[in-house]
Amino acid sequence: MDDSQHITYSRNVFIPITNICRNNCGYCGFQSGEPYLIGPERAREIMKEGLNQGAVEALFTFGEQPQENRVFQNKLRQHGYDSFTNLLIDIFKSAIEMGLLPHTNPGCIPKKQFKELAEYNASMGLMLETTASLPIHTHSPGKEPEKRLELLRYAGEQKIPFTTGILVGIGEKIEDRIESLREIQRIHDRYGHIQEVILQGHSKHPSSNTDLPSAGQKEVLKTVRKADSILDGPKIQVPPNLHPDIKKLVRAGVRDIGGLSTTKDHINPEAGWPSISMIKEQLKTTGYKLKLRPPIHQRYIDWGWYPPRLEDNLRRFR
C-alpha cells in the first residue's frame, strides 16, 4: 500500500501496567501518585473498553525494571506471580485472544527479557531521548545513551519492528539532537527495522522536578525540519496531543501522528487527544489524508517480521 499521500495513525488502548520505575528523571510525572500494578483481570477490562471504541492496538507501558523495588515485588505476589515477565505475557496473550495487536515500551531492560516480550508483540519501542549525557538523567541508570543504543541495535538484529525517538528541551543542544537523529539513521541503515522516530517536545508536568520550561512550537518545528533532512526510511512522528498544530508539522515533514488512544495519555495526562474529525479538518489543505495503520508498518508485515501467533490479527491489514 502506498502511504505517500497519507498521514498515518494507530487507534490504541493505553495500558500503563505499573508506575514503579528505577529511574528518576526530573521531567517525568509518570511516577506521581500511589504506586500501582495492573493485573490481568483489570487489563482485560481496559482492553475490552478499548475494543468497543475501535482500538486495534494494545499499547503497554510501565516503569523501567520495577522488579528492583520491594513495593513492586509485594504487589506482584498479590497478583499471584513471582515473575513480572510472566504477568506481562499473560496480559499479552489476552490482548491477542481479543484480536488486538500488542506494542510494548519496556524501557531499557535485559536482552533476554526483551526477546521474550517481543514474541508476543507486533512491534516494540524505546525512546533514545538523546545521545548526550545530561544532568537531568543523573539519577536514571536506564537513560545512559549507550545502553539504549545497544538495545536499539539488538532489536535490529532480532528483526523487531521498532519505534524510537528523541526529546526536545531537556537540556540538550540542537547539535545533540542532530547527532541523535544521525545515530538513529545509522542504526536503521544497518538493520532496516526502525518504523518511526518520535520528536517529542518536553512538556512540563505539575509534579516534575525541573525548572526547564516546556519546549516551544518553533523549537519542535525546527527539529522536525532537521529530522526530515536526516532520516531516510523511518517516518517522523509527533504526538498531536502535545503539539496540536498538525498542519505546520506536516508541512515540516511529519508523516505519522502515533496512537490516538481510547484512554487518556498516562504519560502526559494533562494533554487531551484531538478528535479524528479535528485532525482530518486540519489536513484538508495539506494534500494528505488520514489513514489508520496497525502498530507494525506494512513493509514489515510483507516481510514477515512478526510472531506467527499474530497472523490472524494482522489479516485485516493485508
C-alpha positions as protocol buffer text, in pm:
chain_id: "A"
residue {
  index: 1
  type: MET
  ca { x: 0 y: 0 z: 0 }
}
residue {
  index: 2
  type: ASP
  ca { x: 128 y: 349 z: -90 }
}
residue {
  index: 3
  type: ASP
  ca { x: 136 y: 583 z: 211 }
}
residue {
  index: 4
  type: SER
  ca { x: 291 y: 874 z: 21 }
}
residue {
  index: 5
  type: GLN
  ca { x: -32 y: 1076 z: 37 }
}
residue {
  index: 6
  type: HIS
  ca { x: -133 y: 972 z: 387 }
}
residue {
  index: 7
  type: ILE
  ca { x: -65 y: 1076 z: 743 }
}
residue {
  index: 8
  type: THR
  ca { x: -84 y: 752 z: 935 }
}
residue {
  index: 9
  type: TYR
  ca { x: -203 y: 681 z: 1288 }
}
residue {
  index: 10
  type: SER
  ca { x: -293 y: 389 z: 1509 }
}
residue {
  index: 11
  type: ARG
  ca { x: -601 y: 356 z: 1727 }
}
residue {
  index: 12
  type: ASN
  ca { x: -484 y: 214 z: 2057 }
}
residue {
  index: 13
  type: VAL
  ca { x: -594 y: 136 z: 2407 }
}
residue {
  index: 14
  type: PHE
  ca { x: -328 y: 251 z: 2654 }
}
residue {
  index: 15
  type: ILE
  ca { x: -250 y: 18 z: 2947 }
}
residue {
  index: 16
  type: PRO
  ca { x: 10 y: 158 z: 3193 }
}
residue {
  index: 17
  type: ILE
  ca { x: 97 y: -166 z: 3376 }
}
residue {
  index: 18
  type: THR
  ca { x: 287 y: -1 z: 3663 }
}
residue {
  index: 19
  type: ASN
  ca { x: 418 y: 343 z: 3753 }
}
residue {
  index: 20
  type: ILE
  ca { x: 701 y: 199 z: 3964 }
}
residue {
  index: 21
  type: CYS
  ca { x: 1033 y: 278 z: 3797 }
}
residue {
  index: 22
  type: ARG
  ca { x: 1403 y: 262 z: 3881 }
}
residue {
  index: 23
  type: ASN
  ca { x: 1471 y: 593 z: 3703 }
}
residue {
  index: 24
  type: ASN
  ca { x: 1415 y: 938 z: 3849 }
}
residue {
  index: 25
  type: CYS
  ca { x: 1402 y: 1173 z: 3552 }
}
residue {
  index: 26
  type: GLY
  ca { x: 1342 y: 1534 z: 3651 }
}
residue {
  index: 27
  type: TYR
  ca { x: 1095 y: 1597 z: 3368 }
}
residue {
  index: 28
  type: CYS
  ca { x: 876 y: 1288 z: 3420 }
}
residue {
  index: 29
  type: GLY
  ca { x: 543 y: 1283 z: 3602 }
}
residue {
  index: 30
  type: PHE
  ca { x: 464 y: 915 z: 3539 }
}
residue {
  index: 31
  type: GLN
  ca { x: 560 y: 809 z: 3892 }
}
residue {
  index: 32
  type: SER
  ca { x: 333 y: 1060 z: 4063 }
}
residue {
  index: 33
  type: GLY
  ca { x: 57 y: 925 z: 4286 }
}
residue {
  index: 34
  type: GLU
  ca { x: 37 y: 594 z: 4468 }
}
residue {
  index: 35
  type: PRO
  ca { x: 242 y: 305 z: 4326 }
}
residue {
  index: 36
  type: TYR
  ca { x: 25 y: 52 z: 4144 }
}
residue {
  index: 37
  type: LEU
  ca { x: 37 y: -266 z: 3937 }
}
residue {
  index: 38
  type: ILE
  ca { x: -240 y: -357 z: 3694 }
}
residue {
  index: 39
  type: GLY
  ca { x: -312 y: -730 z: 3690 }
}
residue {
  index: 40
  type: PRO
  ca { x: -451 y: -946 z: 3407 }
}
residue {
  index: 41
  type: GLU
  ca { x: -817 y: -907 z: 3505 }
}
residue {
  index: 42
  type: ARG
  ca { x: -811 y: -526 z: 3513 }
}
residue {
  index: 43
  type: ALA
  ca { x: -604 y: -521 z: 3193 }
}
residue {
  index: 44
  type: ARG
  ca { x: -872 y: -727 z: 3017 }
}
residue {
  index: 45
  type: GLU
  ca { x: -1140 y: -483 z: 3131 }
}
residue {
  index: 46
  type: ILE
  ca { x: -943 y: -187 z: 2992 }
}
residue {
  index: 47
  type: MET
  ca { x: -877 y: -368 z: 2664 }
}
residue {
  index: 48
  type: LYS
  ca { x: -1244 y: -461 z: 2626 }
}
residue {
  index: 49
  type: GLU
  ca { x: -1341 y: -95 z: 2670 }
}
residue {
  index: 50
  type: GLY
  ca { x: -1081 y: -1 z: 2409 }
}
residue {
  index: 51
  type: LEU
  ca { x: -1208 y: -259 z: 2160 }
}
residue {
  index: 52
  type: ASN
  ca { x: -1558 y: -119 z: 2196 }
}
residue {
  index: 53
  type: GLN
  ca { x: -1417 y: 219 z: 2091 }
}
residue {
  index: 54
  type: GLY
  ca { x: -1234 y: 89 z: 1785 }
}
residue {
  index: 55
  type: ALA
  ca { x: -886 y: 12 z: 1918 }
}
residue {
  index: 56
  type: VAL
  ca { x: -666 y: -214 z: 1702 }
}
residue {
  index: 57
  type: GLU
  ca { x: -353 y: -182 z: 1917 }
}
residue {
  index: 58
  type: ALA
  ca { x: -287 y: -253 z: 2284 }
}
residue {
  index: 59
  type: LEU
  ca { x: -16 y: -11 z: 2397 }
}
residue {
  index: 60
  type: PHE
  ca { x: 169 y: -128 z: 2706 }
}
residue {
  index: 61
  type: THR
  ca { x: 399 y: 95 z: 2907 }
}
residue {
  index: 62
  type: PHE
  ca { x: 549 y: 51 z: 3251 }
}
residue {
  index: 63
  type: GLY
  ca { x: 825 y: 185 z: 3470 }
}
residue {
  index: 64
  type: GLU
  ca { x: 1171 y: 56 z: 3389 }
}
residue {
  index: 65
  type: GLN
  ca { x: 1276 y: -263 z: 3572 }
}
residue {
  index: 66
  type: PRO
  ca { x: 1021 y: -219 z: 3855 }
}
residue {
  index: 67
  type: GLN
  ca { x: 1112 y: -561 z: 3997 }
}
residue {
  index: 68
  type: GLU
  ca { x: 1410 y: -391 z: 4166 }
}
residue {
  index: 69
  type: ASN
  ca { x: 1158 y: -226 z: 4401 }
}
residue {
  index: 70
  type: ARG
  ca { x: 1026 y: -411 z: 4710 }
}
residue {
  index: 71
  type: VAL
  ca { x: 686 y: -243 z: 4688 }
}
residue {
  index: 72
  type: PHE
  ca { x: 653 y: -380 z: 4336 }
}
residue {
  index: 73
  type: GLN
  ca { x: 760 y: -729 z: 4442 }
}
residue {
  index: 74
  type: ASN
  ca { x: 484 y: -732 z: 4705 }
}
residue {
  index: 75
  type: LYS
  ca { x: 224 y: -619 z: 4454 }
}
residue {
  index: 76
  type: LEU
  ca { x: 340 y: -882 z: 4207 }
}
residue {
  index: 77
  type: ARG
  ca { x: 291 y: -1156 z: 4468 }
}
residue {
  index: 78
  type: GLN
  ca { x: -55 y: -1020 z: 4548 }
}
residue {
  index: 79
  type: HIS
  ca { x: -148 y: -1089 z: 4186 }
}
residue {
  index: 80
  type: GLY
  ca { x: -17 y: -1445 z: 4220 }
}
residue {
  index: 81
  type: TYR
  ca { x: 308 y: -1402 z: 4024 }
}
residue {
  index: 82
  type: ASP
  ca { x: 675 y: -1431 z: 4109 }
}
residue {
  index: 83
  type: SER
  ca { x: 786 y: -1310 z: 3765 }
}
residue {
  index: 84
  type: PHE
  ca { x: 697 y: -976 z: 3604 }
}
residue {
  index: 85
  type: THR
  ca { x: 768 y: -1126 z: 3261 }
}
residue {
  index: 86
  type: ASN
  ca { x: 509 y: -1400 z: 3320 }
}
residue {
  index: 87
  type: LEU
  ca { x: 247 y: -1145 z: 3425 }
}
residue {
  index: 88
  type: LEU
  ca { x: 315 y: -940 z: 3112 }
}
residue {
  index: 89
  type: ILE
  ca { x: 298 y: -1244 z: 2884 }
}
residue {
  index: 90
  type: ASP
  ca { x: -38 y: -1346 z: 3030 }
}
residue {
  index: 91
  type: ILE
  ca { x: -170 y: -996 z: 2958 }
}
residue {
  index: 92
  type: PHE
  ca { x: -25 y: -1003 z: 2605 }
}
residue {
  index: 93
  type: LYS
  ca { x: -195 y: -1338 z: 2543 }
}
residue {
  index: 94
  type: SER
  ca { x: -528 y: -1188 z: 2649 }
}
residue {
  index: 95
  type: ALA
  ca { x: -477 y: -895 z: 2412 }
}
residue {
  index: 96
  type: ILE
  ca { x: -405 y: -1130 z: 2122 }
}
residue {
  index: 97
  type: GLU
  ca { x: -705 y: -1351 z: 2204 }
}
residue {
  index: 98
  type: MET
  ca { x: -924 y: -1038 z: 2196 }
}
residue {
  index: 99
  type: GLY
  ca { x: -797 y: -951 z: 1848 }
}
residue {
  index: 100
  type: LEU
  ca { x: -563 y: -668 z: 1949 }
}
residue {
  index: 101
  type: LEU
  ca { x: -204 y: -617 z: 1835 }
}
residue {
  index: 102
  type: PRO
  ca { x: 32 y: -551 z: 2128 }
}
residue {
  index: 103
  type: HIS
  ca { x: 301 y: -283 z: 2120 }
}
residue {
  index: 104
  type: THR
  ca { x: 523 y: -250 z: 2426 }
}
residue {
  index: 105
  type: ASN
  ca { x: 756 y: 22 z: 2553 }
}
residue {
  index: 106
  type: PRO
  ca { x: 950 y: -170 z: 2820 }
}
residue {
  index: 107
  type: GLY
  ca { x: 1231 y: 74 z: 2890 }
}
residue {
  index: 108
  type: CYS
  ca { x: 1594 y: -35 z: 2896 }
}
residue {
  index: 109
  type: ILE
  ca { x: 1570 y: -399 z: 3000 }
}
residue {
  index: 110
  type: PRO
  ca { x: 1795 y: -707 z: 2964 }
}
residue {
  index: 111
  type: LYS
  ca { x: 1810 y: -851 z: 2611 }
}
residue {
  index: 112
  type: LYS
  ca { x: 1676 y: -1189 z: 2724 }
}
residue {
  index: 113
  type: GLN
  ca { x: 1362 y: -1032 z: 2870 }
}
residue {
  index: 114
  type: PHE
  ca { x: 1327 y: -804 z: 2569 }
}
residue {
  index: 115
  type: LYS
  ca { x: 1331 y: -1102 z: 2333 }
}
residue {
  index: 116
  type: GLU
  ca { x: 1076 y: -1292 z: 2546 }
}
residue {
  index: 117
  type: LEU
  ca { x: 835 y: -998 z: 2537 }
}
residue {
  index: 118
  type: ALA
  ca { x: 887 y: -942 z: 2164 }
}
residue {
  index: 119
  type: GLU
  ca { x: 748 y: -1291 z: 2095 }
}
residue {
  index: 120
  type: TYR
  ca { x: 402 y: -1153 z: 2182 }
}
residue {
  index: 121
  type: ASN
  ca { x: 427 y: -807 z: 2025 }
}
residue {
  index: 122
  type: ALA
  ca { x: 367 y: -669 z: 1677 }
}
residue {
  index: 123
  type: SER
  ca { x: 630 y: -404 z: 1745 }
}
residue {
  index: 124
  type: MET
  ca { x: 836 y: -263 z: 2030 }
}
residue {
  index: 125
  type: GLY
  ca { x: 960 y: 79 z: 2131 }
}
residue {
  index: 126
  type: LEU
  ca { x: 1231 y: 257 z: 2326 }
}
residue {
  index: 127
  type: MET
  ca { x: 1297 y: 629 z: 2319 }
}
residue {
  index: 128
  type: LEU
  ca { x: 1663 y: 706 z: 2269 }
}
residue {
  index: 129
  type: GLU
  ca { x: 1583 y: 1055 z: 2407 }
}
residue {
  index: 130
  type: THR
  ca { x: 1935 y: 1184 z: 2337 }
}
residue {
  index: 131
  type: THR
  ca { x: 2291 y: 1071 z: 2276 }
}
residue {
  index: 132
  type: ALA
  ca { x: 2408 y: 1344 z: 2516 }
}
residue {
  index: 133
  type: SER
  ca { x: 2483 y: 1281 z: 2884 }
}
residue {
  index: 134
  type: LEU
  ca { x: 2261 y: 1533 z: 3063 }
}
residue {
  index: 135
  type: PRO
  ca { x: 2231 y: 1643 z: 3429 }
}
residue {
  index: 136
  type: ILE
  ca { x: 1858 y: 1565 z: 3421 }
}
residue {
  index: 137
  type: HIS
  ca { x: 1944 y: 1193 z: 3385 }
}
residue {
  index: 138
  type: THR
  ca { x: 2190 y: 1181 z: 3676 }
}
residue {
  index: 139
  type: HIS
  ca { x: 1962 y: 959 z: 3886 }
}
residue {
  index: 140
  type: SER
  ca { x: 1838 y: 745 z: 3597 }
}
residue {
  index: 141
  type: PRO
  ca { x: 2064 y: 444 z: 3528 }
}
residue {
  index: 142
  type: GLY
  ca { x: 1848 y: 333 z: 3236 }
}
residue {
  index: 143
  type: LYS
  ca { x: 1899 y: 660 z: 3050 }
}
residue {
  index: 144
  type: GLU
  ca { x: 2266 y: 609 z: 2969 }
}
residue {
  index: 145
  type: PRO
  ca { x: 2271 y: 667 z: 2591 }
}
residue {
  index: 146
  type: GLU
  ca { x: 2495 y: 372 z: 2503 }
}
residue {
  index: 147
  type: LYS
  ca { x: 2268 y: 127 z: 2691 }
}
residue {
  index: 148
  type: ARG
  ca { x: 1973 y: 247 z: 2487 }
}
residue {
  index: 149
  type: LEU
  ca { x: 2162 y: 240 z: 2161 }
}
residue {
  index: 150
  type: GLU
  ca { x: 2268 y: -116 z: 2237 }
}
residue {
  index: 151
  type: LEU
  ca { x: 1904 y: -222 z: 2275 }
}
residue {
  index: 152
  type: LEU
  ca { x: 1810 y: -42 z: 1952 }
}
residue {
  index: 153
  type: ARG
  ca { x: 2079 y: -241 z: 1772 }
}
residue {
  index: 154
  type: TYR
  ca { x: 1968 y: -565 z: 1934 }
}
residue {
  index: 155
  type: ALA
  ca { x: 1610 y: -508 z: 1816 }
}
residue {
  index: 156
  type: GLY
  ca { x: 1751 y: -472 z: 1465 }
}
residue {
  index: 157
  type: GLU
  ca { x: 1947 y: -795 z: 1494 }
}
residue {
  index: 158
  type: GLN
  ca { x: 1625 y: -970 z: 1601 }
}
residue {
  index: 159
  type: LYS
  ca { x: 1422 y: -814 z: 1316 }
}
residue {
  index: 160
  type: ILE
  ca { x: 1178 y: -646 z: 1555 }
}
residue {
  index: 161
  type: PRO
  ca { x: 983 y: -354 z: 1403 }
}
residue {
  index: 162
  type: PHE
  ca { x: 1075 y: -62 z: 1624 }
}
residue {
  index: 163
  type: THR
  ca { x: 979 y: 288 z: 1731 }
}
residue {
  index: 164
  type: THR
  ca { x: 1232 y: 522 z: 1887 }
}
residue {
  index: 165
  type: GLY
  ca { x: 1268 y: 897 z: 1921 }
}
residue {
  index: 166
  type: ILE
  ca { x: 1421 y: 1198 z: 2088 }
}
residue {
  index: 167
  type: LEU
  ca { x: 1307 y: 1454 z: 2342 }
}
residue {
  index: 168
  type: VAL
  ca { x: 1332 y: 1825 z: 2270 }
}
residue {
  index: 169
  type: GLY
  ca { x: 1404 y: 2069 z: 2551 }
}
residue {
  index: 170
  type: ILE
  ca { x: 1553 y: 1855 z: 2831 }
}
residue {
  index: 171
  type: GLY
  ca { x: 1881 y: 2045 z: 2844 }
}
residue {
  index: 172
  type: GLU
  ca { x: 2030 y: 1922 z: 2517 }
}
residue {
  index: 173
  type: LYS
  ca { x: 2163 y: 2142 z: 2235 }
}
residue {
  index: 174
  type: ILE
  ca { x: 2046 y: 2139 z: 1874 }
}
residue {
  index: 175
  type: GLU
  ca { x: 2378 y: 1970 z: 1787 }
}
residue {
  index: 176
  type: ASP
  ca { x: 2285 y: 1688 z: 2028 }
}
residue {
  index: 177
  type: ARG
  ca { x: 1951 y: 1641 z: 1852 }
}
residue {
  index: 178
  type: ILE
  ca { x: 2122 y: 1626 z: 1514 }
}
residue {
  index: 179
  type: GLU
  ca { x: 2372 y: 1366 z: 1638 }
}
residue {
  index: 180
  type: SER
  ca { x: 2091 y: 1162 z: 1797 }
}
residue {
  index: 181
  type: LEU
  ca { x: 1898 y: 1159 z: 1469 }
}
residue {
  index: 182
  type: ARG
  ca { x: 2209 y: 1067 z: 1273 }
}
residue {
  index: 183
  type: GLU
  ca { x: 2282 y: 779 z: 1508 }
}
residue {
  index: 184
  type: ILE
  ca { x: 1925 y: 651 z: 1470 }
}
residue {
  index: 185
  type: GLN
  ca { x: 1965 y: 667 z: 1092 }
}
residue {
  index: 186
  type: ARG
  ca { x: 2298 y: 483 z: 1108 }
}
residue {
  index: 187
  type: ILE
  ca { x: 2134 y: 202 z: 1304 }
}
residue {
  index: 188
  type: HIS
  ca { x: 1842 y: 189 z: 1061 }
}
residue {
  index: 189
  type: ASP
  ca { x: 2079 y: 182 z: 763 }
}
residue {
  index: 190
  type: ARG
  ca { x: 2235 y: -132 z: 911 }
}
residue {
  index: 191
  type: TYR
  ca { x: 1922 y: -320 z: 1022 }
}
residue {
  index: 192
  type: GLY
  ca { x: 1621 y: -159 z: 849 }
}
residue {
  index: 193
  type: HIS
  ca { x: 1386 y: -203 z: 1146 }
}
residue {
  index: 194
  type: ILE
  ca { x: 1300 y: 149 z: 1263 }
}
residue {
  index: 195
  type: GLN
  ca { x: 943 y: 235 z: 1167 }
}
residue {
  index: 196
  type: GLU
  ca { x: 901 y: 573 z: 1331 }
}
residue {
  index: 197
  type: VAL
  ca { x: 1111 y: 835 z: 1502 }
}
residue {
  index: 198
  type: ILE
  ca { x: 916 y: 1036 z: 1757 }
}
residue {
  index: 199
  type: LEU
  ca { x: 1009 y: 1401 z: 1807 }
}
residue {
  index: 200
  type: GLN
  ca { x: 854 y: 1498 z: 2137 }
}
residue {
  index: 201
  type: GLY
  ca { x: 887 y: 1838 z: 2296 }
}
residue {
  index: 202
  type: HIS
  ca { x: 937 y: 1842 z: 2671 }
}
residue {
  index: 203
  type: SER
  ca { x: 604 y: 1914 z: 2839 }
}
residue {
  index: 204
  type: LYS
  ca { x: 647 y: 2040 z: 3194 }
}
residue {
  index: 205
  type: HIS
  ca { x: 439 y: 1836 z: 3439 }
}
residue {
  index: 206
  type: PRO
  ca { x: 293 y: 1986 z: 3758 }
}
residue {
  index: 207
  type: SER
  ca { x: 467 y: 1707 z: 3952 }
}
residue {
  index: 208
  type: SER
  ca { x: 801 y: 1718 z: 3767 }
}
residue {
  index: 209
  type: ASN
  ca { x: 1124 y: 1814 z: 3940 }
}
residue {
  index: 210
  type: THR
  ca { x: 1282 y: 2051 z: 3690 }
}
residue {
  index: 211
  type: ASP
  ca { x: 1293 y: 2421 z: 3613 }
}
residue {
  index: 212
  type: LEU
  ca { x: 1312 y: 2351 z: 3240 }
}
residue {
  index: 213
  type: PRO
  ca { x: 1016 y: 2508 z: 3056 }
}
residue {
  index: 214
  type: SER
  ca { x: 803 y: 2322 z: 2805 }
}
residue {
  index: 215
  type: ALA
  ca { x: 954 y: 2313 z: 2457 }
}
residue {
  index: 216
  type: GLY
  ca { x: 814 y: 2580 z: 2227 }
}
residue {
  index: 217
  type: GLN
  ca { x: 650 y: 2509 z: 1894 }
}
residue {
  index: 218
  type: LYS
  ca { x: 928 y: 2684 z: 1699 }
}
residue {
  index: 219
  type: GLU
  ca { x: 1190 y: 2456 z: 1853 }
}
residue {
  index: 220
  type: VAL
  ca { x: 987 y: 2144 z: 1771 }
}
residue {
  index: 221
  type: LEU
  ca { x: 928 y: 2258 z: 1412 }
}
residue {
  index: 222
  type: LYS
  ca { x: 1299 y: 2334 z: 1370 }
}
residue {
  index: 223
  type: THR
  ca { x: 1379 y: 1983 z: 1490 }
}
residue {
  index: 224
  type: VAL
  ca { x: 1122 y: 1828 z: 1254 }
}
residue {
  index: 225
  type: ARG
  ca { x: 1287 y: 2006 z: 960 }
}
residue {
  index: 226
  type: LYS
  ca { x: 1630 y: 1882 z: 1069 }
}
residue {
  index: 227
  type: ALA
  ca { x: 1493 y: 1529 z: 1102 }
}
residue {
  index: 228
  type: ASP
  ca { x: 1337 y: 1549 z: 756 }
}
residue {
  index: 229
  type: SER
  ca { x: 1680 y: 1623 z: 610 }
}
residue {
  index: 230
  type: ILE
  ca { x: 1850 y: 1339 z: 804 }
}
residue {
  index: 231
  type: LEU
  ca { x: 1606 y: 1047 z: 820 }
}
residue {
  index: 232
  type: ASP
  ca { x: 1554 y: 818 z: 523 }
}
residue {
  index: 233
  type: GLY
  ca { x: 1311 y: 531 z: 578 }
}
residue {
  index: 234
  type: PRO
  ca { x: 1162 y: 585 z: 924 }
}
residue {
  index: 235
  type: LYS
  ca { x: 860 y: 812 z: 941 }
}
residue {
  index: 236
  type: ILE
  ca { x: 877 y: 1127 z: 1152 }
}
residue {
  index: 237
  type: GLN
  ca { x: 612 y: 1114 z: 1424 }
}
residue {
  index: 238
  type: VAL
  ca { x: 492 y: 1390 z: 1655 }
}
residue {
  index: 239
  type: PRO
  ca { x: 222 y: 1333 z: 1920 }
}
residue {
  index: 240
  type: PRO
  ca { x: -77 y: 1555 z: 1833 }
}
residue {
  index: 241
  type: ASN
  ca { x: -196 y: 1596 z: 2192 }
}
residue {
  index: 242
  type: LEU
  ca { x: 132 y: 1768 z: 2284 }
}
residue {
  index: 243
  type: HIS
  ca { x: 182 y: 1950 z: 1953 }
}
residue {
  index: 244
  type: PRO
  ca { x: -164 y: 2025 z: 1808 }
}
residue {
  index: 245
  type: ASP
  ca { x: -70 y: 2240 z: 1506 }
}
residue {
  index: 246
  type: ILE
  ca { x: -72 y: 1941 z: 1275 }
}
residue {
  index: 247
  type: LYS
  ca { x: -84 y: 2146 z: 956 }
}
residue {
  index: 248
  type: LYS
  ca { x: 253 y: 2313 z: 1026 }
}
residue {
  index: 249
  type: LEU
  ca { x: 405 y: 1985 z: 1144 }
}
residue {
  index: 250
  type: VAL
  ca { x: 302 y: 1804 z: 826 }
}
residue {
  index: 251
  type: ARG
  ca { x: 445 y: 2081 z: 609 }
}
residue {
  index: 252
  type: ALA
  ca { x: 771 y: 2048 z: 804 }
}
residue {
  index: 253
  type: GLY
  ca { x: 796 y: 1672 z: 744 }
}
residue {
  index: 254
  type: VAL
  ca { x: 574 y: 1482 z: 990 }
}
residue {
  index: 255
  type: ARG
  ca { x: 411 y: 1175 z: 829 }
}
residue {
  index: 256
  type: ASP
  ca { x: 274 y: 988 z: 1132 }
}
residue {
  index: 257
  type: ILE
  ca { x: 94 y: 1105 z: 1445 }
}
residue {
  index: 258
  type: GLY
  ca { x: 127 y: 787 z: 1650 }
}
residue {
  index: 259
  type: GLY
  ca { x: -150 y: 637 z: 1855 }
}
residue {
  index: 260
  type: LEU
  ca { x: -479 y: 814 z: 1917 }
}
residue {
  index: 261
  type: SER
  ca { x: -585 y: 640 z: 2232 }
}
residue {
  index: 262
  type: THR
  ca { x: -927 y: 542 z: 2360 }
}
residue {
  index: 263
  type: THR
  ca { x: -789 y: 622 z: 2706 }
}
residue {
  index: 264
  type: LYS
  ca { x: -601 y: 926 z: 2835 }
}
residue {
  index: 265
  type: ASP
  ca { x: -228 y: 970 z: 2775 }
}
residue {
  index: 266
  type: HIS
  ca { x: -96 y: 824 z: 3101 }
}
residue {
  index: 267
  type: ILE
  ca { x: 248 y: 976 z: 3039 }
}
residue {
  index: 268
  type: ASN
  ca { x: 106 y: 1324 z: 2976 }
}
residue {
  index: 269
  type: PRO
  ca { x: -240 y: 1307 z: 3138 }
}
residue {
  index: 270
  type: GLU
  ca { x: -297 y: 1682 z: 3118 }
}
residue {
  index: 271
  type: ALA
  ca { x: -282 y: 1670 z: 2736 }
}
residue {
  index: 272
  type: GLY
  ca { x: -610 y: 1552 z: 2582 }
}
residue {
  index: 273
  type: TRP
  ca { x: -630 y: 1377 z: 2245 }
}
residue {
  index: 274
  type: PRO
  ca { x: -764 y: 1571 z: 1946 }
}
residue {
  index: 275
  type: SER
  ca { x: -1060 y: 1412 z: 1770 }
}
residue {
  index: 276
  type: ILE
  ca { x: -1012 y: 1232 z: 1441 }
}
residue {
  index: 277
  type: SER
  ca { x: -1253 y: 1476 z: 1275 }
}
residue {
  index: 278
  type: MET
  ca { x: -1046 y: 1770 z: 1401 }
}
residue {
  index: 279
  type: ILE
  ca { x: -728 y: 1618 z: 1257 }
}
residue {
  index: 280
  type: LYS
  ca { x: -896 y: 1549 z: 922 }
}
residue {
  index: 281
  type: GLU
  ca { x: -1010 y: 1912 z: 911 }
}
residue {
  index: 282
  type: GLN
  ca { x: -653 y: 2034 z: 967 }
}
residue {
  index: 283
  type: LEU
  ca { x: -523 y: 1808 z: 691 }
}
residue {
  index: 284
  type: LYS
  ca { x: -768 y: 1932 z: 426 }
}
residue {
  index: 285
  type: THR
  ca { x: -534 y: 2200 z: 288 }
}
residue {
  index: 286
  type: THR
  ca { x: -215 y: 1991 z: 310 }
}
residue {
  index: 287
  type: GLY
  ca { x: -287 y: 1739 z: 34 }
}
residue {
  index: 288
  type: TYR
  ca { x: -272 y: 1449 z: 280 }
}
residue {
  index: 289
  type: LYS
  ca { x: -541 y: 1220 z: 414 }
}
residue {
  index: 290
  type: LEU
  ca { x: -556 y: 1043 z: 749 }
}
residue {
  index: 291
  type: LYS
  ca { x: -510 y: 666 z: 739 }
}
residue {
  index: 292
  type: LEU
  ca { x: -542 y: 401 z: 1009 }
}
residue {
  index: 293
  type: ARG
  ca { x: -248 y: 163 z: 1046 }
}
residue {
  index: 294
  type: PRO
  ca { x: -158 y: -124 z: 1280 }
}
residue {
  index: 295
  type: PRO
  ca { x: 137 y: -86 z: 1521 }
}
residue {
  index: 296
  type: ILE
  ca { x: 354 y: -278 z: 1272 }
}
residue {
  index: 297
  type: HIS
  ca { x: 402 y: -97 z: 941 }
}
residue {
  index: 298
  type: GLN
  ca { x: 304 y: -261 z: 613 }
}
residue {
  index: 299
  type: ARG
  ca { x: 653 y: -340 z: 486 }
}
residue {
  index: 300
  type: TYR
  ca { x: 727 y: -545 z: 798 }
}
residue {
  index: 301
  type: ILE
  ca { x: 401 y: -735 z: 756 }
}
residue {
  index: 302
  type: ASP
  ca { x: 505 y: -810 z: 397 }
}
residue {
  index: 303
  type: TRP
  ca { x: 849 y: -924 z: 518 }
}
residue {
  index: 304
  type: GLY
  ca { x: 702 y: -1148 z: 787 }
}
residue {
  index: 305
  type: TRP
  ca { x: 874 y: -963 z: 1072 }
}
residue {
  index: 306
  type: TYR
  ca { x: 618 y: -1060 z: 1335 }
}
residue {
  index: 307
  type: PRO
  ca { x: 546 y: -1356 z: 1564 }
}
residue {
  index: 308
  type: PRO
  ca { x: 335 y: -1629 z: 1394 }
}
residue {
  index: 309
  type: ARG
  ca { x: 78 y: -1606 z: 1675 }
}
residue {
  index: 310
  type: LEU
  ca { x: -25 y: -1263 z: 1539 }
}
residue {
  index: 311
  type: GLU
  ca { x: -111 y: -1393 z: 1191 }
}
residue {
  index: 312
  type: ASP
  ca { x: -490 y: -1393 z: 1240 }
}
residue {
  index: 313
  type: ASN
  ca { x: -495 y: -1047 z: 1399 }
}
residue {
  index: 314
  type: LEU
  ca { x: -296 y: -899 z: 1110 }
}
residue {
  index: 315
  type: ARG
  ca { x: -517 y: -1045 z: 837 }
}
residue {
  index: 316
  type: ARG
  ca { x: -740 y: -737 z: 817 }
}
residue {
  index: 317
  type: PHE
  ca { x: -438 y: -522 z: 726 }
}
residue {
  index: 318
  type: ARG
  ca { x: -317 y: -734 z: 436 }
}
